[in-house]
Amino acid sequence: MDQTSGVCELERLLEEKSDILLVGHFNPDGDSIGSMVAMHSYLDARGIRSTMVVPSSFPEFLHFLDPENEIRDFVRQPDAALKAIEGSDLFICLDFNSMSRVEGLEGPIRRNGSPRVVIDHHLGPELSDFVLAFSKSDISSACEVLFEVLMKMPDIDGKVSNLPARCIEALYTGMMTDTNNYANSVFPSTMDMASMLLRTGLDKEKIQSAVFDNFSESRMHLMGYMLQKKMTVLPEQHTAYMILTKSEKDRFNYKEGDTEGFVNLPFAIRGVLVTALFTESDSFIRVSLRSKCSFSVNEFSKAYFNGGGHAKASGGRLYMPIEAIPHYFEKSIEKFIASYQGTPFDK
């Protein structure tokens, strides 16, 4: 189904349904929260009831998008989240390509049985999970996909000024954060979208300050510690990695989102083209992978880290002692490079 036909089908669903649930992925980031808030704001302006739910907490620096605490967090508000799911007659899934990405919410959502729409930019969407999919991978963010969809909605009619101010702010935030402030995954359409949003009078400096200048002192100390004590550089593999343990998180009074951007820090080193960050939690080790060359961290993650994502930005999980990570990672990248089809480090 082309996007124009898809928009017509979405319009039909919105007119038929009365209680819509907007769903973000586990460990929601700026694109997840931004796309949810943008859609919620758009629906609210149309007088359509919607509720926002996420499977886990989101970083404190994104709370400016949700000043009235409208987002239901399944970890902290399980009863409210489940009640919202039970009462919904349409699910709009934002910034994820498979129902497995909502973790503990997957079962309740599937049991509800209402139709599901996805708006996303990740590779390999599981289309059987959804009745309608707006999926595009050669684009900056789910917020950019959503922007394209909203611009085609009959009431917006291609005019950015018809979007609510809160929607515009949220769309810009999601796009800005998912491109790491325009450092990666930027396409001509991305800059077109940014220009159109800015022409509405959007205060981008306010958003940038809220996102990038709103961390704690302990987070800054943690960053320095990670760079000085926890970064390992593998010159032959053009790679650097860092490992953060639970005890170190406690030592630096870690809060959700405190490691935001850490995985990109080693790129400042000449010759480093691939980076990894391993963060220990109670039940698994979270893996973040980045690339600024032809090395596909999506394929690397799928092969060794139970994950996936984009060619230059992916994630995954490991279930092993944190002490085993250095050996496992270094051997894994050696094997992956040896089996790589083509030259992995072409820029």
C-alpha positions as CSV (number, residue, x, y, z in Angstrom):
1,M,0.0,0.0,0.0
2,D,1.4,3.4,-1.0
3,Q,1.6,6.2,1.6
4,T,-1.4,8.1,0.1
5,S,-3.6,5.0,0.3
6,G,-2.2,4.4,3.8
7,V,-3.2,7.8,5.0
8,C,-6.7,7.3,3.7
9,E,-6.9,4.0,5.7
10,L,-5.5,5.7,8.8
11,E,-8.1,8.5,8.5
12,R,-10.8,5.9,8.3
13,L,-9.5,4.1,11.4
14,L,-9.3,7.4,13.3
15,E,-12.9,8.2,12.4
16,E,-14.1,4.8,13.5
17,K,-12.2,4.3,16.7
18,S,-12.9,6.2,20.0
19,D,-10.1,5.2,22.4
20,I,-6.6,5.0,20.8
21,L,-3.4,3.8,22.6
22,L,-0.1,5.2,21.5
23,V,2.7,2.7,22.3
24,G,6.5,3.3,22.5
25,H,9.3,0.8,22.8
26,F,11.3,-0.5,25.7
27,N,13.9,2.0,27.0
28,P,12.2,4.8,25.1
29,D,14.5,7.5,23.6
30,G,13.8,10.9,22.1
31,D,12.4,9.5,18.9
32,S,10.0,7.2,20.7
33,I,8.8,9.8,23.2
34,G,8.8,12.5,20.5
35,S,6.7,10.6,18.0
36,M,4.2,9.5,20.8
37,V,3.7,13.1,22.1
38,A,3.5,14.4,18.5
39,M,0.7,12.0,17.6
40,H,-1.1,12.5,20.9
41,S,-1.0,16.3,20.4
42,Y,-2.3,15.9,16.8
43,L,-5.2,13.6,17.9
44,D,-6.0,15.9,20.8
45,A,-6.4,18.9,18.5
46,R,-8.9,16.8,16.5
47,G,-10.9,15.9,19.7
48,I,-9.8,12.2,19.4
49,R,-9.0,10.5,22.8
50,S,-5.6,8.9,23.0
51,T,-3.4,7.5,25.8
52,M,0.4,7.1,25.8
53,V,2.0,4.0,27.2
54,V,5.7,2.9,27.4
55,P,7.0,-0.4,28.7
56,S,9.7,1.2,30.8
57,S,10.9,4.5,32.2
58,F,12.3,7.2,29.9
59,P,15.1,9.7,30.6
60,E,14.5,12.6,32.8
61,F,15.8,15.1,30.2
62,L,12.8,14.2,28.0
63,H,10.2,15.0,30.6
64,F,9.8,18.5,29.2
65,L,7.8,16.9,26.4
66,D,5.4,15.5,29.0
67,P,5.0,18.2,31.6
68,E,1.7,16.9,32.9
69,N,2.9,13.3,33.2
70,E,0.4,11.9,30.7
71,I,2.6,9.0,29.6
72,R,1.9,5.8,31.5
73,D,5.0,3.9,32.4
74,F,4.4,0.1,32.7
75,V,7.2,-0.3,35.3
76,R,6.0,2.5,37.6
77,Q,2.2,2.5,36.8
78,P,1.4,-1.1,35.7
79,D,-2.3,-1.0,36.6
80,A,-2.9,2.3,34.8
81,A,-1.0,1.0,31.7
82,L,-2.9,-2.3,31.6
83,K,-6.2,-0.5,32.1
84,A,-5.4,1.7,29.2
85,I,-4.6,-1.3,27.0
86,E,-7.8,-3.1,28.0
87,G,-10.0,-0.1,27.0
88,S,-8.4,0.7,23.7
89,D,-9.9,-0.1,20.2
90,L,-6.8,0.9,18.1
91,F,-3.1,0.7,18.8
92,I,-0.6,3.1,17.1
93,C,2.9,1.7,17.5
94,L,5.7,4.3,17.1
95,D,9.4,3.8,16.6
96,F,9.6,0.0,16.7
97,N,9.2,-2.7,14.0
98,S,8.1,-5.8,16.1
99,M,5.8,-6.3,19.0
100,S,8.6,-8.0,20.9
101,R,10.1,-4.5,21.4
102,V,7.3,-3.6,23.9
103,E,8.3,-6.5,26.1
104,G,5.8,-6.9,29.0
105,L,3.1,-5.0,27.1
106,E,3.1,-7.5,24.1
107,G,0.9,-10.1,25.7
108,P,-1.8,-7.6,26.9
109,I,-1.9,-5.8,23.6
110,R,-2.2,-9.0,21.6
111,R,-5.0,-10.3,23.9
112,N,-6.9,-7.1,23.3
113,G,-7.2,-8.0,19.6
114,S,-7.8,-4.5,18.3
115,P,-6.0,-3.4,15.1
116,R,-2.5,-2.2,15.2
117,V,-0.8,0.5,13.1
118,V,2.9,1.0,13.0
119,I,4.9,4.2,12.2
120,D,8.6,3.4,12.1
121,H,12.0,3.6,10.4
122,H,13.8,0.4,11.4
123,L,14.8,-2.3,9.0
124,G,12.8,-5.5,8.6
125,P,9.4,-4.7,10.1
126,E,7.3,-7.6,11.0
127,L,4.3,-6.6,8.9
128,S,2.1,-9.5,10.0
129,D,1.9,-7.8,13.4
130,F,0.1,-4.7,11.9
131,V,-3.0,-4.0,9.8
132,L,-1.4,-0.8,8.5
133,A,2.3,0.1,8.2
134,F,4.1,3.3,7.5
135,S,7.7,2.0,7.4
136,K,10.6,3.6,5.8
137,S,14.3,2.9,6.7
138,D,16.1,5.5,4.5
139,I,15.0,8.3,6.8
140,S,16.3,9.9,10.0
141,S,13.7,8.9,12.5
142,A,10.1,7.7,13.3
143,C,9.3,11.4,13.8
144,E,10.2,12.1,10.2
145,V,8.0,9.2,9.0
146,L,5.2,10.6,11.2
147,F,5.8,14.1,9.9
148,E,5.3,12.8,6.3
149,V,2.1,11.0,7.3
150,L,0.7,14.0,9.2
151,M,1.4,16.4,6.3
152,K,-0.8,14.2,4.1
153,M,-3.7,14.1,6.6
154,P,-6.8,16.0,5.2
155,D,-7.0,18.5,8.0
156,I,-3.3,19.4,7.8
157,D,-3.3,19.5,3.9
158,G,0.5,20.0,3.6
159,K,0.6,23.1,5.8
160,V,3.0,22.8,8.8
161,S,1.2,25.7,10.4
162,N,-1.8,23.5,10.8
163,L,0.1,21.2,13.2
164,P,-0.3,22.0,17.0
165,A,2.7,23.7,18.5
166,R,3.3,20.8,20.9
167,C,3.3,18.4,18.0
168,I,5.9,20.5,16.2
169,E,8.1,20.6,19.2
170,A,7.9,16.9,19.8
171,L,8.6,16.1,16.1
172,Y,11.7,18.3,16.1
173,T,13.0,16.7,19.3
174,G,12.6,13.2,18.0
175,M,14.4,14.0,14.8
176,M,17.2,15.9,16.5
177,T,17.9,13.3,19.1
178,D,17.8,10.3,16.6
179,T,20.3,12.0,14.4
180,N,22.6,12.9,17.4
181,N,22.0,16.5,16.7
182,Y,22.4,16.1,12.9
183,A,25.6,14.0,13.2
184,N,24.3,10.9,11.5
185,S,21.3,9.4,9.6
186,V,20.7,12.8,8.0
187,F,19.0,12.9,4.6
188,P,17.9,15.9,2.4
189,S,14.4,15.2,3.6
190,T,15.6,15.6,7.2
191,M,16.9,19.1,6.6
192,D,13.7,19.9,4.7
193,M,11.6,18.9,7.6
194,A,13.8,20.9,10.1
195,S,13.5,24.0,7.9
196,M,9.7,23.7,7.7
197,L,9.4,23.2,11.4
198,L,11.7,26.2,12.2
199,R,9.6,28.5,9.9
200,T,6.7,28.1,12.4
201,G,8.7,29.9,15.0
202,L,9.9,26.8,16.8
203,D,12.4,27.6,19.6
204,K,15.2,25.1,18.7
205,E,17.6,26.6,21.3
206,K,15.1,25.8,24.0
207,I,14.8,22.2,22.9
208,Q,18.6,21.8,22.5
209,S,19.1,23.2,26.0
210,A,16.5,20.9,27.5
211,V,18.0,17.8,25.8
212,F,21.8,18.5,26.0
213,D,22.2,20.9,28.9
214,N,20.0,19.3,31.5
215,F,22.1,16.5,33.0
216,S,23.3,16.1,36.6
217,E,26.8,16.8,38.0
218,S,27.1,13.1,38.7
219,R,26.5,12.3,35.0
220,M,29.4,14.5,34.1
221,H,31.7,12.8,36.6
222,L,30.5,9.4,35.1
223,M,31.4,10.6,31.6
224,G,34.9,11.6,32.7
225,Y,35.4,8.3,34.5
226,M,34.2,6.2,31.5
227,L,36.6,8.0,29.2
228,Q,39.6,7.8,31.5
229,K,39.1,4.4,33.1
230,K,36.7,2.3,31.0
231,M,37.5,3.0,27.4
232,T,39.4,0.4,25.4
233,V,40.6,1.2,21.9
234,L,41.3,-1.6,19.4
235,P,43.4,0.2,16.7
236,E,43.5,-2.8,14.2
237,Q,39.8,-3.0,14.3
238,H,39.2,0.8,14.2
239,T,37.0,0.2,17.3
240,A,36.6,1.4,20.8
241,Y,34.3,0.1,23.6
242,M,33.3,1.0,27.1
243,I,31.7,-1.1,29.9
244,L,29.5,0.2,32.7
245,T,28.8,-2.1,35.6
246,K,26.0,-2.0,38.1
247,S,28.4,-1.1,40.9
248,E,29.7,1.8,38.9
249,K,26.1,2.9,38.2
250,D,25.5,3.0,41.9
251,R,28.8,4.8,42.6
252,F,27.8,7.6,40.2
253,N,24.1,7.8,41.3
254,Y,23.0,6.6,37.8
255,K,19.6,7.7,36.5
256,E,17.9,6.5,33.3
257,G,19.4,8.4,30.3
258,D,22.7,9.3,32.0
259,T,24.7,7.4,29.4
260,E,22.9,9.1,26.5
261,G,25.5,9.9,23.8
262,F,28.4,8.0,25.6
263,V,28.6,5.5,22.7
264,N,29.5,8.3,20.3
265,L,32.3,9.8,22.4
266,P,35.2,7.6,21.1
267,F,34.5,8.8,17.5
268,A,36.5,11.9,18.5
269,I,39.6,9.6,18.4
270,R,41.3,9.6,15.0
271,G,40.8,6.2,13.3
272,V,37.9,5.0,15.4
273,L,35.0,4.1,13.1
274,V,33.1,1.6,15.3
275,T,32.0,2.0,18.9
276,A,30.2,-0.1,21.5
277,L,28.8,0.6,25.0
278,F,27.9,-2.3,27.4
279,T,25.7,-1.3,30.3
280,E,24.9,-3.9,33.0
281,S,21.4,-4.2,34.4
282,D,19.8,-6.7,36.8
283,S,18.8,-9.2,34.2
284,F,20.9,-8.5,31.1
285,I,23.7,-6.4,29.6
286,R,22.4,-3.7,27.2
287,V,24.5,-3.3,24.1
288,S,24.7,-0.1,22.0
289,L,26.7,-0.1,18.7
290,R,27.5,2.7,16.3
291,S,29.4,3.0,13.1
292,K,30.6,5.8,10.8
293,C,31.8,3.6,7.9
294,S,30.5,0.7,5.9
295,F,30.8,-1.7,8.9
296,S,27.1,-2.7,9.5
297,V,26.5,-2.8,13.2
298,N,23.0,-4.0,12.4
299,E,24.4,-7.3,11.0
300,F,27.0,-7.4,13.8
301,S,24.3,-7.1,16.4
302,K,22.1,-9.7,14.8
303,A,25.1,-12.1,14.6
304,Y,26.5,-11.7,18.1
305,F,24.3,-9.5,20.4
306,N,20.6,-10.8,20.0
307,G,19.6,-7.5,18.5
308,G,19.6,-5.3,15.4
309,G,18.5,-1.9,14.2
310,H,20.2,0.3,11.5
311,A,23.4,-0.2,9.6
312,K,25.1,2.6,11.6
313,A,23.2,2.5,14.9
314,S,22.0,-0.7,16.5
315,G,21.5,-2.3,19.9
316,G,21.1,-5.7,21.5
317,R,21.4,-7.7,24.7
318,L,23.8,-10.2,26.2
319,Y,23.2,-12.7,29.0
320,M,26.6,-13.4,30.5
321,P,28.8,-12.2,33.4
322,I,30.0,-8.6,32.8
323,E,33.5,-9.9,33.3
324,A,33.2,-11.9,30.1
325,I,32.4,-9.0,27.9
326,P,35.9,-7.9,26.9
327,H,36.9,-11.3,25.6
328,Y,33.6,-11.9,24.0
329,F,33.4,-8.6,22.2
330,E,37.0,-8.6,20.9
331,K,36.7,-12.2,19.6
332,S,33.3,-11.4,18.0
333,I,34.5,-8.3,16.1
334,E,37.6,-10.3,14.9
335,K,35.3,-13.0,13.5
336,F,32.8,-10.6,12.0
337,I,35.6,-8.6,10.2
338,A,37.1,-11.9,8.9
339,S,33.7,-12.9,7.5
340,Y,32.8,-9.5,6.1
341,Q,31.8,-9.3,2.5
342,G,33.7,-6.3,1.1
343,T,35.7,-3.7,3.0
344,P,34.2,-3.0,6.4
345,F,35.9,0.3,7.0
346,D,35.1,2.3,3.9
347,K,33.7,5.7,4.7
